[in-house]
């Protein structure tokens, strides 16, 4: 896969690498953490963690010739639960807590783009949309990691 040149693409990869560095109990393989278009497709749901870009949102332009731009990414956590599983299994909740703590109010490195001066993260709950009745044996949680960048406005 070639390296993305957009800030949004680089934000997704930075989130991927940061999450892969965490020690998430119950996640057997770091390869279960992937950037994908969605965490489910037709008859398949991807177990583990899916990072999905959600576009970009623009804040107010500053008189200092900068703009704050949000590059939100959905971080969807999926875990299969056996019918006999203990109902108080909180593995996926622990993953969410560790990911939230890693990103909330933290700075992350996002590529080497000249017009970006800072990257600060915020984390909010997400609402995953998928056919629940089709995948009743899966537990799904979602966080939205907002990567805020202060970008220079181009002036001619």
N, C-alpha and C positions, 0 to 999 in steps of 0.2 A: 504494500500500500504506500502510495506516495504521500509525502508530508503536505498537509493542507496549508495554503497560503493565507487563508482568511483568519481573522482574529477568532471568529466563532469556531472554526475547525481546530485551531490551536488551543482554545479553551477546553474543548471536549477532550483532546489528547492530554492536556495538563491534569484534568480531573481524573482521567483514566489512570495515569501514572501515580497520582497521589493516593487513589484508592487501592491500587495494587501494592503500595508500600505498607498499607495497614495490615495488621494481623487479625483477620476476621474469623473468629472461631466458628467451625462448622462449614466453612467454605473450602471444599477439598482442593481446588485448583485455581490459581490466579488467572488461568485462561477462561474461567467462567465470568470474568469481568471484561466486557467488550463494549465498544462503541457500535451501536446498531441503529437502524431506522426506527425500530420498534421492538418491544420485548415479546411480542407475539405476532404470529402470522398464520392465518387459516387454522390448521389443526395443530400447530406447534407453539409451545410457549418456551422461552429460553430461561432455564434456571440460572441462578446467580445474579449478576448485576449488569444492567444495561444502561449505558449513558447515551442519551439522545438529545441532539440540539433542538432548541425551540425558537430559533431565529435570533432577533436582536430588538432591543427597545431603546429609544433615545430619551435621555433626560434633557434638561434645559441647557441651552448654550450659555456659556459663561462669557462675561466681557473680557476674560483673559484669553480668548481664542481657544478655549478647550470645550469639549463636550463630554458628558458622562454617558457611557453606553453600557447597557446591560446585555450580556450574552448568557441567557438562562439555559440550563441543561437539566433535563429530567434524569434523575438517578433512580432507576426502578429496581427494587429488590424482590426476587422471586425465589420461593423455597417450596419444594414439594413436601407435603405432610401426609404421612401414612394414616389410614383410617384408625389405627390403634395408637396414634401419637398422643402424647400427653397434651392436654389442652392448654397448659400454661407454658409451653415451649416458647421462649422469648428470644430465640437466636436472631430472628430477622429484626426484632426491636433493638437488640444489641448492635447489630450492623448499622442500623439507622442512627443510633446514638453516636457511635464512633465516627461515622461519616459526617454527621452534623457537627460534632466537636472539632473535627479536622478542618472544616471549611468555614465555620461561622466566624466572621470578622477577621479572617486570616488573609494573608497575601499569598498568591501563587504565581509562579513563573509561567508566562504564556509567550513562548516563542521569542523572537528577536525582531519585533516590528518597531520601526523607528518612531512612528507617531503615537505609540502607546506609552504612557508614563507610569501608570499604576494599575494594579489589578487587586481588588479587594472583593471578598466573597460574602454573600449572605445566603442563608438557607431558609426555605419555607416548605411547608407540607405540600405535597402534590396530590392529585386525584387521578390515579391510573384508570384509563378507560379500556376495558377488554370484556369479552363475553364470559362473565363469571360462571354461568351455568355450564359452559363448555369445559371449564377448567376448575371444578370444585375442589380438587385435591391440592391446589396451590394456594399459598399465602402470598399476597402481593402488597408491598408498601412502596411509596414513592416520595422522594424529596426533590425539591427544585433548588439547584445550586445556581445562584445568580453571580456571575463573574462581572463585576463592574470595572470598566476601564475608563481612565481619563485620557481621552484622545485629543490631539491637536487638530483644530479645524484648519483646512487648507485655505490659504489666502493667496490670491494672485498678486 
